[in-house]
Amino acid sequence: MSLADVHISHASGALVARLVGEVDMSNAEELGATVIGAMPSDARGVVLDLSAVEYLDSAGIYVIHGMRASLQARGQRLLLVIPADSPVHDTLRLSGAQHPGEVVGELDAALRALDGSRPRDP
Amino acid sequence: MAESPATRTRRPRLGPGQIALEAAQPIVDAPDQVRASYRFSDPALSELPLDRLLDELLNRTQEALDVDTVAILLLDEEAQQLVARAAKGIEEEVERGVRIPIGRGFAGRIAAERVAIFIADVDHADILNPILREKGIRSLLGAPLIVEGHLIGVMHVGSLRPRTFGQNDVAILQLATARAAPAIERASLAARLEHEHNVSVALQHSLLPKRLGSFVGATLAARYLPAREEVGGDWYDVIELPRGRVGLVIGDVVGHGVPAASLMGRLRTALHSYAIESHGPGRTLELVDRFVQSLNEPAMATAAYAVFDPYASSVQYAAAGHLPPVVITPSGTRVIDVTPAPPLGAFPYGRCAEHEFALEREDILFLYTDGLVERRGIPLSEGIEALATSVQGAVSPEEACVAAVADLVPLTGLRDDVAIVALQNSPVPAELDLRLPAEPATLAQVRRMLRRWLVEQGAGEADVAEVTIAVSEACANAIEHAYSPAPATFELEAWTDDGEVTIAVRDNGQWREPRGEENRGRGLSIISAAMDDVQIDRQSTGTAVVMRRRLWNQ
């Protein structure tokens, strides 16, 4: 029985990882490793879609911070899709901590943000 | 007659001191034989199970021939040996598990030659079994046990005094063996079938869940009843699913005996595997159907799979050729009208529709196999009606199982096996007091339980979300504290007092100070933000985190 699943796709030159389910200390690290492991080195960044996450706690936030650090080191961006009324939004609010990356409310906004940074064709 | 030279010439391979006897011609007016004939044709003998039958035959033979010892050895066909199975006066034969190869020794030669053999003096004979000499037997007479031309064993009698067994004695022994052989064959077959039955039942039980598990908001009961004669392929299963849902499976493999029980084991595993991958009931049964199609053996089964969501009080349901489920409510019982897909393995690429129905608080979902409701000469619909009537008014799944078994299982036993699994949408206790394993996997269970508990305490959506994350963080701390090679536990208590919930999490580990940017510091921030009041009591013996929050929804 898996508490959460990761669905990986590619869009706008980025890796889109959609998490579905619950994230806690039992699966957070494994989910983070799955996303980083699926990351092509030439991708411009990762869109971590957390809109279908039903639960996420401090273990999840910790892993997202870790992901941001490792992506930053490779010059890649991390965009988080966190709708305003989502459980992940509540967790971040309760934790009072700085947001672990650029946050947008929906996937399209994340992809637009990445497209904006796409180099123009010659 | 025993020393007849004619028999010697006809059976030259007999050992020293052994004399083969011609089949005795019955002597009509011999009173001994008439009496013996009555003894051995008693119809009561045919009713006895194998062990009692053998015992009775030994007694009657001993009496009829006035001998000191009687023994029956049965053929072990595979080993080509005679195995001592029952004995009087030489019980050691059986106790020591004497085995005599066919063709050797006294009994072995009777079996090989298929003739009665008389040994006047054991001391001068080729005797393989030392027990016969040890017991001081002087003279022996034995005859083969033959059914429809097949040798099934040997029966022999012995005398502690030198004795000449005459034609009359041989005739009586042959009356005994003629009566004994078919009865033994029949009883052995029954014993073998019973053994196979027992093996199948044991197999079946080993394949069924050992325990039903405990679920928040669901109470469970189940039964497996083997058929009187043959085991079948019925099964049930209870599956823990993500987000607090409970999967309930019932199934029936077509066929009987060990093959059906073995296929049942494979189907149960297949269904369980697809179910925990979070496929819905319809998709799960479609996948199991494909699995059955791929077996390349004639295999068919009916099955139903129900997923109960305790938060929505609803059931998603799909069936392949299976009988309709029964729902027991406080106001009555209803048979859920669902059209099942064809049985598993019936047609390739079958589609299996999903149905949804409500299972309100206190309602019981009752799944069963056809053995419970199918009776010869009675329409199936009447059997299902009888079941609905029987379980009416049951206030727990256990009570429903008890009622159904008491009313519908005949006293004479079942012709087909029966599986039942029942689930009740049940409330959680008003106060929680739990000891939980200090493992990360516990967290998800705690959250499920707590969500349901909070809703029942009158908590609103925000209350549920925020208290749940606070408690889960506190439990994560307890699990980290308890980090040790030995299995550890922690305690969770929760109660409500005048619209305020209090939740205490206690562990036996050492408190560790939050470390800056690390998880735990963030966890504590979350707990403090989510709850109105947090007390942390750190002792050398353990840490207690007591959290309170007034429910907004009240």
Interface residues (C-beta under 8 A of the other chain):
Chain A: M1 S2 L3 G21 E22 D24 M25 S26 E54 Y55 D57 S58 A59 I61 Y62 H65 P87 D90 T91 R93 L94 S95 G96 A97
Chain B: E240 L241 P242 R243 I276 S278 P440 A441 L443 A444 R447 A465 E466 T468 I469 S472 E473 A476 I479 E480 E517 E518 N519 R520 R522 G523 S525 I526 A529 A530
